[in-house]
C-alpha cells in the first residue's frame, strides 16, 4: 500500500514524498481511511510507529478541503497532549506535513507567555495543539472560540489520565461542540481509558495493530533488584561500565529527580534534572543539551500511576 492509495490531497502526498516517506506504517494504513471518513477512532499505537502522521495527515486533508469549499476559517482541529514537549512535537509535525498548504497551526502550553500564544491565535488558527491547563485558561478568559470545532484528538490519552488531567478534560469537553469527531490515540488501553471512551466516542472504530498493551519491539527490558540506598551507585556503574552516552531516568517525584541528578554529578556524570517545576526555558535548554550530547544523563519526574507503581526508576539507553 502507498500513501497515494489512501486518498490524501496531492499537496500532502508531495510533502510526504519530499520527507522520504515511502510506505505507510500499519497504524497509518489502518487509521487514515477511517479518520478521512469522519468516524470516531480509538487507536492503540506505540511511540515510534508513526501515530502522529496517522491523524495529522487526514486532518490536514480535511481542513484543506474545507478551505477550498469556503467553509469557516476557524479552529477546526484541537489536539490535547499531556506535556509541553509533546505539544511542541505534534505542532511541529502539523507544520511539517502541511508545508505546502495554507493551513495555520498554533501551539499553546503553560510555562510560556500567554500573550505570545494569543497573538498567534489572533493571526488565524486552523489546528490548535495544547496542554489541558493552558487550553482551559484560554477558554475561561474567552480568548479562543471553539464553537466550530470539527475534530478533537486526545494524544497519549493514557498518560493524560495517569497525570491526573481527567477533571481538566471534562471541563474542556463542556465547552466543545457536541457534534464532532473524536480520536483517541493511546499506547495502552486500560479500564480507565475504556470508561472515558464510552462517554466521549460514538460508535468508534477500534484500531490495534499490535497485541494490546505490548512493549514496543525496539525496547529491551531488564530488571535489577537492588536496595533503594544503592540505586544511584548501580546507575553510575551501569552507565560507566556500558558506556551509555544518552540515558533517561524516570523517578517517582520531582524532588527525587533533583536529588538523583546531584548524586550522579558527584560520580562525575554530566547530568541535569527535568520536571514540571522548572521554567519552560530551562526545560528547553535541558532538552537541547541532551540532544546535542552535552548532557549524558537526564533525570525526569514521572507521576506514579497504577501502571508504574512497582518501579521508581527506569533507565532507557537511547544511544
WOFEN-V737506 format. One record per residue. N is the residue number from 0. RES is the residue in one letter. PHI is phi in whole degrees, 0 to 359 (none if undefined). Layout:
{{N RES PHI} {N RES PHI}}
This chain:
{{0 X none} {1 X 245} {2 X 297} {3 X 299} {4 X 286} {5 X 273} {6 X 84} {7 X 278} {8 X 304} {9 X 299} {10 X 295} {11 X 290} {12 X 298} {13 X 298} {14 X 290} {15 X 300} {16 X 295} {17 X 298} {18 X 282} {19 X 88} {20 X 281} {21 X 252} {22 X 237} {23 X 299} {24 X 284} {25 X 306} {26 X 293} {27 X 290} {28 X 299} {29 X 281} {30 X 271} {31 X 304} {32 X 298} {33 X 290} {34 X 297} {35 X 299} {36 X 282} {37 X 85} {38 X 277} {39 X 288} {40 X 225} {41 X 236} {42 X 241} {43 X 259} {44 X 208} {45 X 284} {46 X 300} {47 X 93} {48 X 259} {49 X 85} {50 X 291} {51 X 298} {52 X 295} {53 X 296} {54 X 252} {55 X 292} {56 X 297} {57 X 292} {58 X 289} {59 X 298} {60 X 302} {61 X 292} {62 X 298} {63 X 298} {64 X 296} {65 X 299} {66 X 295} {67 X 290} {68 X 257} {69 X 61} {70 X 283} {71 X 307} {72 X 267} {73 X 202} {74 X 293} {75 X 257} {76 X 232} {77 X 239} {78 X 247} {79 X 261} {80 X 231} {81 X 283} {82 X 228} {83 X 297} {84 X 296} {85 X 293} {86 X 300} {87 X 297} {88 X 294} {89 X 294} {90 X 302} {91 X 299} {92 X 293} {93 X 299} {94 X 297} {95 X 294} {96 X 289} {97 X 262} {98 X 305} {99 X 265} {100 X 246} {101 X 270} {102 X 238} {103 X 255} {104 X 243} {105 X 234} {106 X 245} {107 X 223} {108 X 205} {109 X 288} {110 X 85} {111 X 230} {112 X 298} {113 X 293} {114 X 298} {115 X 297} {116 X 291} {117 X 295} {118 X 301} {119 X 295} {120 X 295} {121 X 289} {122 X 279} {123 X 116} {124 X 212} {125 X 262} {126 X 236} {127 X 247} {128 X 252} {129 X 212} {130 X 269} {131 X 303} {132 X 297} {133 X 292} {134 X 297} {135 X 300} {136 X 299} {137 X 296} {138 X 290} {139 X 296} {140 X 273} {141 X 56} {142 X 265} {143 X 223} {144 X 239} {145 X 248} {146 X 293} {147 X 257} {148 X 301} {149 X 254} {150 X 222} {151 X 248} {152 X 243} {153 X 256} {154 X 268} {155 X 56} {156 X 301} {157 X 297} {158 X 291} {159 X 297} {160 X 289} {161 X 302} {162 X 271} {163 X 82} {164 X 270} {165 X 301} {166 X 295} {167 X 300} {168 X 297} {169 X 296} {170 X 293} {171 X 296} {172 X 299} {173 X 294} {174 X 258} {175 X 257} {176 X 301} {177 X 292} {178 X 269} {179 X 197} {180 X 268} {181 X 234} {182 X 239} {183 X 254} {184 X 237} {185 X 214} {186 X 286} {187 X 225} {188 X 243} {189 X 237} {190 X 299} {191 X 295} {192 X 296} {193 X 294} {194 X 295} {195 X 293} {196 X 298} {197 X 293} {198 X 270} {199 X 247} {200 X 261} {201 X 246} {202 X 45} {203 X 289} {204 X 272} {205 X 274} {206 X 239} {207 X 225} {208 X 270} {209 X 230} {210 X 300} {211 X 301} {212 X 60} {213 X 275} {214 X 285} {215 X 304} {216 X 296} {217 X 282} {218 X 262} {219 X 257} {220 X 250} {221 X 221} {222 X 240} {223 X 244} {224 X 277} {225 X 213} {226 X 296} {227 X 306} {228 X 292} {229 X 255} {230 X 299} {231 X 297} {232 X 295} {233 X 295} {234 X 299} {235 X 299} {236 X 296} {237 X 296} {238 X 296} {239 X 288} {240 X 290} {241 X 264} {242 X 55} {243 X 291} {244 X 261} {245 X 227} {246 X 226} {247 X 250} {248 X 237} {249 X 263} {250 X 244} {251 X 284} {252 X 228} {253 X 294} {254 X 298} {255 X 296} {256 X 296} {257 X 296} {258 X 296} {259 X 292} {260 X 300} {261 X 296} {262 X 297} {263 X 291} {264 X 296} {265 X 296} {266 X 273} {267 X 85} {268 X 256} {269 X 296} {270 X 221} {271 X 215} {272 X 266} {273 X 213} {274 X 198} {275 X 292} {276 X 280} {277 X 274} {278 X 293} {279 X 299} {280 X 298} {281 X 295} {282 X 297} {283 X 293} {284 X 294} {285 X 298} {286 X 297} {287 X 296} {288 X 296} {289 X 295} {290 X 294} {291 X 278} {292 X 82} {293 X 282} {294 X 240} {295 X 272} {296 X 234} {297 X 234} {298 X 245} {299 X 233} {300 X 286} {301 X 226} {302 X 303} {303 X 293} {304 X 229} {305 X 303} {306 X 286} {307 X 243} {308 X 292} {309 X 265} {310 X 222} {311 X 253} {312 X 222} {313 X 235} {314 X 253} {315 X 239} {316 X 277} {317 X 248} {318 X 286}}
